[in-house]
């Protein structure tokens, strides 16, 4: 990735790098003024939908390392942004991508990185319309993507009501073994939930289930979870066994699962909803893991089996973690 004896960014000026990026992206970046070429991208409005805007960062040594390829890293920066759009029930449209890097970054590595970006963007019809380049000290790399989407009926956080059921897609835990860079954002599922007005609140599981659960409602309600029902990934079991840990804690705390966590409105019959889900998304597991309940004075999250608080769990925190 970082080299001193072959072609690196030091061999190119800014204009040359940008021209290469445009070639690498091809049709993934539209002609100016929508795509790269002006001070700003000029994107057409959609009066019938609200705009969604989100930003995510990919940092070498933090979100990925040399154990994955440049192309896999490029895919990840796109997929993690798409997961935010999925959590709002939205459709991805445009994105800008800024690269901050040491000048000893391999030019070929950057090319492969953009191959991953193009592949993921084309899969989900996302257009890259601009960005920026900035030099950092050698051996450092960051990519920052801002994504714009559209949603006629965005699903928000903190808006669940008492008696709503809590669901999660997929399986959780142990994402460090592969899933953190190799996953499918639940775009179609989120859009279906939004368009049919099924979900009262929704987030994507990026920092661990234990943390994300708190985002479903405000202080006017609490959360009751059946720990035994939480769907465990095999990777969670593998890591738990290796480190003599409880696999449930891996599912609650590991993060980067990029699954949807949402509440089903209590006015909707769970059995019929689950049957409809299986018909529309037979390849996407769905699990009911709890319920929104009246405020509990002892804790915000309660284990439905023991009726004891679920606390002491360390989910990911960007500024306070070990």
N, C-alpha and C positions, 0 to 999 in steps of 0.2 A: 504493500500500500504506500508507504513512505520510502523513498529511495534516494540515493545520491549518485548512482553510477549509470542511470539510464534516463530516458526522456521523462521529465517532470513538468509541472506547471511553470518552472523557471524558464523553460525553453519557448514560452509563448507569451504574447502580451494579452491584455484583457479583450481586445476586439477579436483576436484570433480564437480565444477560448469561447467567446460568445458565438462566433460563427460556427465553430465545431458543435457546440451544444444545439444550435438550430438544425444542423445537419443530422445529428444523432436523433433528435426528436421527430424530424420529418413532419408528417401530417398531424402529429400529436400537438403541435403548436400551429394554430391557424395563421393565415397571413395578417400582417398589420392592417388596421389598427386593433383588431381583436388580439392577435398574438404578438410575439416579440418584435420590437421595432420602434415603438414610441415611448415617451416618458411614462405613460399609463396605458393599460389595456382598456379599450372601449368595448364593453360587453352589452348586448341587447337586454332590455328589461323584460320581465315576465309579469304582467299586471295581475295575473290570477294566483300568484304564489308569493310567499315571503322569502326573503334572502336569508341564507344561513352562512355564517363566516366563522371559520375556526383555524387555529394555528397549532402546529406541532413541530417539535425539534427532534433531530436525530444526531446524537453526539457520539463520536468514536470514544470508546472506553466507558461509556455510560449506557447507551442503548444497543450497541453492537461492538464486536471486536473482530480480530482477524480470523476467528473460527468460522465466520460465514463469508461468503463471496461478496464482491462488490455488487453484483447483480441482485443478490438476495437483500443487501442493505438498501439498494434503490427501490426494490419492491416494498420494503418495510415502511419507508417514509411515506409512500402513497397509501398503503393499506391502513396504517394507523390514523391517517387523516380521514380516509373514507369511513372508518368505524365511527368517528364523531358525527358524520353526516347520517349514518345509519341510525345512531341513537336518537336523532331528532325526527326520524321517519322521512328523511329528505332524499333528494336526487342530486348527485354531484354534477357540477357543471365546469368550473374553471379553477385553476390553481396557479399560484406563483411559487417559485422555488429559488431560495437564496443559498449560495454555497460560500462558506467561510472556511478557508483551508490554508495550511502551511504550503509554501511554494515547493516543497519537496514531495508533494503528492504525485504519485505516478499518473501520467496522462492517460495511460491505458486503463488504470483502475477507474478513473473518472468516466471514461468512455463506457466501461462495463456497468458502472453505477447508473448511468443514464439509460442503458439498455433495460435495466430493471424498472426504472421509472416509466419508460415508454410502454413496456409490456403490461404493467399493472394499469396504467392510465388508459391504454387502448381497450383493455378488458372491460373497464367500467365507464367508457366514453367520457373520460375526463380530459379536458384540454389544458395544457400548460401555456399560460399567456404572458409570462414575464418572470422577473426575479432580479437577483443582484449577485455580484461577486465581491468578496472581501478577503484580503490576505490576513492570515493569522501567523503566529510563530510556527516554526517547523514542527512536524509530528502531531499537529492538531487538525481536526476536521469536524465541521458541523454542517448540517443541512436544515434549513427552516422552510417549511411549506405552509402557505396560507391557502386554504381551500374555500371556495364559494359554492354553495348549493342552493336548491330551491325546495320549498315544502308548502303545499297549500294549507296543511294543518300540522304544524310542528308540535312534537310531543316534548314537554318540558320536564325538568326535575322538580322535586319538592311538591308535586301536585297530587299525590295519591290521597285517597280518602279512606276512612275507617271502613273495614270489611272488604276492601279490595284484596285480591289474591296476588301473591308475588311469584313471578316466573323467571326462569333463566334459560337461555338457549345453550346448547352444546355441553361440554364438559370442562371442568375447571382444575387448575393447579398444574405445576411443573412445566410452565411454558418455556422456561429457559432451555429445555432439551431440544425444542424446535419451534414450537407454536408461535413464539414471540415474533418471528419473521415469516412464518409460513402458515397463513390462515386466510379465511375468506370473510371479509367484512359482511355483516348481516344486513346488507342494503335492502334486498327484496323483502326480507322479513319485516324490517322497520317500516318500509313504505306501506306494506299491507296492514300493519297495525295502525298506522296513522290514517290511511285512507278509509278504513272501516271504523274508525273511532273506538277501537277496542281498549287501548292503553291509556291510563290516567297519568302515568309518569314513566320515564325511561332514561337509562344511562347505559353506557358501555363499560364493561369490566376491564379497566386498565390498571388500577392501583390496588386491586384485591377486592373480593366480594365483601369482606367485613367493612371496608371503607365505603364502598359504593352503596351499600344498603342504606346508609345514613342520608343519602341524597334523595331518596324516594319521597320523603315527607318532611314536614317541619315539626316544631315542638308540640303541635296540636295532636300528634299521634305517636305511637310506638310501633315496633316491628317484632313479630313473633316468627321465629325460624325453626323449622324441623331440620336439625343438623344431619340426621340420618338420611334425609332425602337429597342432600346436595350432590349433584352428579360429579363424580371424581374421574379425572383423566387418568389413564394408565401411567402417564409420566409423573403425576402426583404421587401415586403409590410407589413408583420406582424410587423417586427421590426421598420419600419419607422412610422407606425401608433402608436406604443407603445411609441416611443420617439419623436413624432411630427417632424419627418424628412421627407425629400423627398426620396421616394424609388429609384429614379434614382441615387442619391448619394450613396445609399447602394450598388447598382450594380457597380458603378464606383470605389468605395473605399474599400469595405469590404475585398476582397481577399479570398484566399483559396477556390476558386470555382473549380479549376483544370479542366477548360475547355480549348479548343484550340482556339486561336486567330490567324488568318492567313490571308494572302492576296492572292487572286486569280489572276493569270496572266491576264493582260488585253487582251491578244491574245485569251483567252478562253471565249466562249459565256456563260454568267451567267445563262441563262435560261436552257440550256442543262446541264450545270454542276449541277445545283440544282436538275434537274430531275434525273440525274445519282446518286446523293447523296441519294435521297429518295429511290431509288431502292436498293442501297447497305446498307444504314443505316436508315431504316424506324423508328427506335426507338430513334434516336439521332437528336434532333431539330437543325436546322441550320438557322442562320439569317444574312442577309447582313446589316451591320450597317454603312458603310461609304466607302470612296474612298481616295486613295493617290492622292494629288494634288500638283501643283507647290508650291515652298516655299512661305510661307506667312510671311511678315516682322513683324507682330504683335504677332503671337503665333504659336506654332507647331500644336496645335489641335484646330479646328474651328467647331462650331455648324453649320450644314448645313441649319438649319431653320432660325436662327437669323444672321448668318454669323459673330457672335461674338466669341472671344476667350473663350475656356473652361479652366478656371484657378481657382486657389484657392482651389483645391481639395486635400485632404490629404490621399494619399494612404499609405499602410503599409511601414514602413522603420525600419529595425532592430535596428538602433541606434538613431532614431529621430522620436519618435511617442509618443502619449499620450493615 
